[in-house]
Amino acid sequence: MGKQVNIPTIVVDYREERSGIPDLLCQLGCDVQLTSLKAGDYIVNDSIIVERKSKDDFVLSLMQGRLFKQCVLLQKSGYVTSLLIEGNPYHTVHNVSREAIRGALLSVSLSWQIPINYSANNSDTANMIMRIAEQNPKDTFMVQRYGYKPKTLQKQQLYFLQGLPLIGPKLANALMKHFKGIDRIMSASEVELAQVSGIGKNKAMRIWQFIRSGE
């Protein structure tokens, strides 16, 4: 007998259908079930709940006061939680200060203890959800920062940086020492990122492409 293949089950809020992500998940081999969800947009293997937001919707939800209400619903769901943002929230069509966006991101990750993950586009989102489906909820991919509550501004900044793709504790420290500020990191060029010890050209390219996606 051949090895049994476990098919990931993804329960999706019907409003996500227009994004095209449910179809992409089907193409990746997921069992997709459309329904109306009270919290989140995707429930993965009945263990992880994902709230997906485009970069513009993230900022708009902050402006309209929806963001933290959705955080409440995620926390009450009983699932392992994750906020997945498509694109760079610092580059949107909305006229909102970087400080306000930074504060919202820190509030989600620190006050609400909801890990933030990022994707470049819809296709990347589908692949990331597929990867989430392959993870155990206790794995570090989803919960490596869960439960940690830094109190000083410096530690909060390092904590925030670890929510970005490809950046762990060591690289977060290296980035802060090199650039002396999150704003400078977010606006750094690919060449400038590659100058940080431990990053190199390939990793710098991937980080830079993510930060600049959607511009």
C-alpha positions as CSV (number, residue, x, y, z in Angstrom):
1,M,0.0,0.0,0.0
2,G,1.2,3.5,-0.8
3,K,1.7,6.2,1.9
4,Q,-1.5,7.9,2.9
5,V,-1.6,11.6,2.0
6,N,-3.3,13.9,4.4
7,I,-5.3,16.5,2.6
8,P,-5.3,19.9,4.3
9,T,-8.8,21.1,5.2
10,I,-9.4,24.8,4.8
11,V,-12.6,26.4,5.9
12,V,-12.9,29.7,4.1
13,D,-15.2,32.7,4.6
14,Y,-17.3,33.1,1.4
15,R,-16.3,36.7,1.0
16,E,-12.8,35.5,0.3
17,E,-14.0,33.8,-2.9
18,R,-13.5,37.0,-5.0
19,S,-9.9,37.1,-4.0
20,G,-9.2,34.0,-6.0
21,I,-7.3,32.4,-3.1
22,P,-9.8,29.6,-2.5
23,D,-9.3,28.5,-6.1
24,L,-5.6,28.6,-5.7
25,L,-5.8,26.5,-2.5
26,C,-7.9,23.9,-4.5
27,Q,-5.2,23.8,-7.1
28,L,-2.6,23.2,-4.4
29,G,-4.6,20.1,-3.3
30,C,-6.5,21.5,-0.3
31,D,-10.1,20.5,0.7
32,V,-11.7,24.0,0.6
33,Q,-15.0,24.5,2.3
34,L,-16.8,27.9,1.8
35,T,-19.0,29.2,4.6
36,S,-19.7,32.3,6.7
37,L,-17.2,32.8,9.4
38,K,-17.8,35.0,12.5
39,A,-14.0,35.4,13.0
40,G,-11.1,35.3,10.6
41,D,-11.0,34.4,6.9
42,Y,-9.4,30.9,7.0
43,I,-9.6,28.1,9.5
44,V,-6.8,25.6,8.8
45,N,-7.1,22.0,9.8
46,D,-9.6,23.0,12.5
47,S,-6.6,24.4,14.6
48,I,-5.4,27.7,13.2
49,I,-7.4,30.8,12.3
50,V,-6.0,33.3,9.8
51,E,-7.3,36.8,9.3
52,R,-6.1,37.9,5.8
53,K,-5.8,41.6,4.9
54,S,-4.4,43.4,1.9
55,K,-2.1,46.2,2.9
56,D,-4.8,48.7,2.1
57,D,-7.5,46.9,4.0
58,F,-5.2,46.7,7.0
59,V,-4.8,50.4,7.1
60,L,-8.5,51.0,6.3
61,S,-9.6,48.7,9.1
62,L,-7.4,50.7,11.4
63,M,-9.0,54.0,10.2
64,Q,-12.6,52.6,10.5
65,G,-12.0,51.0,14.0
66,R,-12.5,47.4,12.7
67,L,-9.0,46.1,13.4
68,F,-9.1,45.7,17.1
69,K,-12.7,44.4,17.1
70,Q,-11.5,41.7,14.8
71,C,-8.6,41.0,17.1
72,V,-11.2,40.4,19.9
73,L,-13.0,37.9,17.7
74,L,-9.8,36.1,16.8
75,Q,-8.8,35.7,20.5
76,K,-12.3,34.4,21.4
77,S,-12.3,31.8,18.6
78,G,-10.2,29.3,20.6
79,Y,-7.9,28.7,17.7
80,V,-4.2,29.5,17.2
81,T,-4.3,32.9,15.7
82,S,-2.5,34.7,12.9
83,L,-2.8,38.0,11.0
84,L,-1.6,37.7,7.4
85,I,-0.9,41.0,5.6
86,E,-0.5,41.0,1.8
87,G,2.0,43.6,0.8
88,N,3.7,46.4,2.7
89,P,1.3,48.3,5.1
90,Y,3.6,51.3,5.0
91,H,2.9,51.8,1.3
92,T,-0.8,52.2,0.7
93,V,-3.3,54.6,-0.9
94,H,-4.4,55.9,2.5
95,N,-3.0,59.0,4.1
96,V,-2.0,57.5,7.5
97,S,1.2,58.2,9.3
98,R,3.9,55.6,9.7
99,E,3.8,56.0,13.4
100,A,0.0,55.1,13.5
101,I,0.6,52.0,11.3
102,R,3.6,51.0,13.4
103,G,1.6,51.4,16.6
104,A,-1.2,49.3,15.2
105,L,1.2,46.5,14.2
106,L,2.8,46.6,17.6
107,S,-0.6,46.5,19.3
108,V,-1.7,43.4,17.4
109,S,1.5,41.5,18.1
110,L,2.1,42.8,21.7
111,S,-1.2,43.7,23.3
112,W,-3.4,41.1,21.5
113,Q,-0.6,38.5,21.2
114,I,-1.5,37.7,17.5
115,P,1.5,36.8,15.4
116,I,1.7,38.8,12.1
117,N,2.9,37.1,8.9
118,Y,3.3,38.7,5.5
119,S,2.9,37.7,1.9
120,A,3.6,39.4,-1.4
121,N,0.4,38.7,-3.3
122,N,-2.6,36.3,-3.5
123,S,-0.5,33.5,-4.9
124,D,2.0,33.9,-2.1
125,T,-0.9,34.0,0.4
126,A,-2.2,30.7,-0.9
127,N,1.2,29.1,-0.7
128,M,1.7,30.4,2.8
129,I,-1.7,29.1,4.0
130,M,-0.7,25.7,2.5
131,R,2.5,25.9,4.5
132,I,0.6,26.7,7.6
133,A,-1.6,23.7,7.0
134,E,1.6,21.5,7.0
135,Q,2.7,22.9,10.3
136,N,1.9,21.7,13.8
137,P,0.3,24.6,15.7
138,K,3.1,24.3,18.3
139,D,5.8,24.8,15.7
140,T,7.8,28.0,15.7
141,F,6.4,29.1,12.3
142,M,3.2,30.2,14.0
143,V,4.0,30.7,17.6
144,Q,7.7,31.5,18.1
145,R,6.8,34.9,19.6
146,Y,3.6,34.0,21.4
147,G,3.5,34.8,25.1
148,Y,6.5,37.1,25.1
149,K,5.8,40.6,26.2
150,P,8.7,43.0,25.8
151,K,8.4,46.1,28.0
152,T,11.1,48.4,26.7
153,L,10.9,50.3,23.4
154,Q,14.1,48.7,22.1
155,K,12.8,45.2,22.8
156,Q,9.5,46.0,21.3
157,Q,11.2,47.1,18.1
158,L,13.2,43.9,17.9
159,Y,10.0,41.9,18.5
160,F,8.3,43.8,15.7
161,L,11.2,43.1,13.3
162,Q,10.9,39.4,14.0
163,G,7.4,39.4,12.6
164,L,8.9,40.3,9.2
165,P,9.8,37.4,6.7
166,L,13.2,35.9,7.0
167,I,14.1,37.9,10.1
168,G,14.8,36.1,13.4
169,P,16.2,37.4,16.7
170,K,19.8,37.5,15.4
171,L,19.0,39.4,12.2
172,A,16.7,41.7,14.0
173,N,19.6,42.8,16.3
174,A,21.9,43.1,13.3
175,L,19.4,45.3,11.4
176,M,18.8,47.6,14.3
177,K,22.5,48.0,15.0
178,H,23.2,48.8,11.3
179,F,20.3,51.1,10.5
180,K,19.5,52.6,13.9
181,G,15.8,52.6,13.3
182,I,12.8,50.7,11.8
183,D,12.0,53.5,9.3
184,R,15.4,53.2,7.8
185,I,15.1,49.5,7.5
186,M,11.8,49.8,5.7
187,S,13.2,52.3,3.3
188,A,16.6,50.6,2.7
189,S,17.7,49.5,-0.7
190,E,18.5,46.0,-1.7
191,V,22.2,46.9,-1.7
192,E,22.0,48.5,1.8
193,L,20.2,45.5,3.2
194,A,22.9,43.2,1.8
195,Q,25.5,45.1,3.8
196,V,24.1,43.9,7.1
197,S,26.0,41.0,8.6
198,G,24.2,37.7,8.1
199,I,21.9,38.8,5.3
200,G,23.8,38.6,2.0
201,K,22.6,39.2,-1.5
202,N,19.9,36.5,-1.8
203,K,18.2,37.2,1.5
204,A,18.5,41.0,0.9
205,M,16.7,40.5,-2.4
206,R,13.8,38.6,-0.9
207,I,13.4,41.1,1.9
208,W,13.6,44.0,-0.4
209,Q,11.1,42.4,-2.9
210,F,8.6,41.9,0.0
211,I,8.9,45.4,1.3
212,R,8.5,46.9,-2.2
213,S,5.7,44.6,-3.3
214,G,2.6,46.4,-4.5
215,E,4.3,49.8,-4.9
